[in-house]
Amino acid sequence: MPIRSRIVGCGAYLPSRVVSNDELATRVDTSDEWIQQRTGIRQRHMAADGEKTSDLALAAGRAALANAGMKPEELDLIVLATTTPDNTFPATATKVQAALGMTGGAAFDVQAVCAGFIFALSVADNFLRVGQARTALVIGAETFTRLLDWKDRGTCVLFGDGAGAVVLKADPDATPQSRGILSSHLHTDGRTYDLLYVDGGPSTTGTTGHVRMDGQGVFRHAVGKLAAAVDEALAANGIKPEEIDWLVPHQANQRIIDGMAKKLGMGPAKVVSTVARHANTSAASIPLALAEAAGDGRLQPGQIVLLEGIGGGLAWGSCLVRW
Ligand code: ACO
């Protein structure tokens, strides 16, 4: 019997400080109207001074474990997607591992920026499928606002901080109809590196750097590449677009989300959107949205849930789940 990874718990954490567009407009030459019209964003959460990515990740991880009814000792693996690690090394995941009191197994970070959660979920799923782990905590966590150049109004209004997590458990006796991750599909194209990057790093400037983005360039690639990755997921599972119960996309921009929903023929009632309240939290956006929709009862067992995301690299991908 093939092994399937089932999502048995979800958790989320958002820093308590909320910054509205209007508050931002007191420091940046922008307006609530411009931001809402272009992106759908109304506010974002921002980590407090001294609050690190590992703190956010730990809170979301603990919430996911509690939701799963599991203890940290039961975990074989932590995969943490982040682009804002506490330190250049070691992996932020190891800090979370220690704080959880998990002494066995392995914990490491995955870097695929806004597609990070899809990549991390896929990596953990593969560990479970081949039997190298039976349980995994997959986290997307970011203090993304620390990378922003507050003088660049084209980027600094778009992002927020937060963390989301899921717990995976291997189902060793899966049938085709079993719940769990059906497939994931990952892509990168390094030729588009310069569309979205950070202009620093240990081996370039020795500083952390700031986000630089060709917004229209990213936009031009987004819907087409995401649609192709979604088509791939549907074809791999013999599923038609009308059979998808929920679209849980990366939350970068409401216009990209609407573009994808339109391509799939899905109305807004079937799309989980948190971008208005969270802004773009990079690797955290999908698990934050999942935790919200699972928590309020929108996601029901057996439903088909489509995850997709794109970000710097460019890196993009999709994942189809029977919830
Ligand atoms: N407030 C007010 N005016 C602004 C702001 C702002 N925050 N930012 C830019 N402007 C101005 C520009 O200066 C420009 O003014 P000008 O015409 O006088 O020169 C005008 O608005 C238009 O600027 P553009 O950059 O052309 O704005 P655009 O319509 O492309 O919208 C945006 C920018 C929202 C970034 C858009 O390109 C976009 O959504 N791109 C997708 C990229 C994305 O979502 N990235 C997130 C990270 S990647 C990911 O997660 C997928």
Residues whose N, C-alpha, C, O or C-beta is under 5 A from the ligand:
A	BS01	ACO	D29 T30 S31 W34 R38 C114 R153 G154 V157 G215 Q216 V218 F219 A252 N253 I310 G311
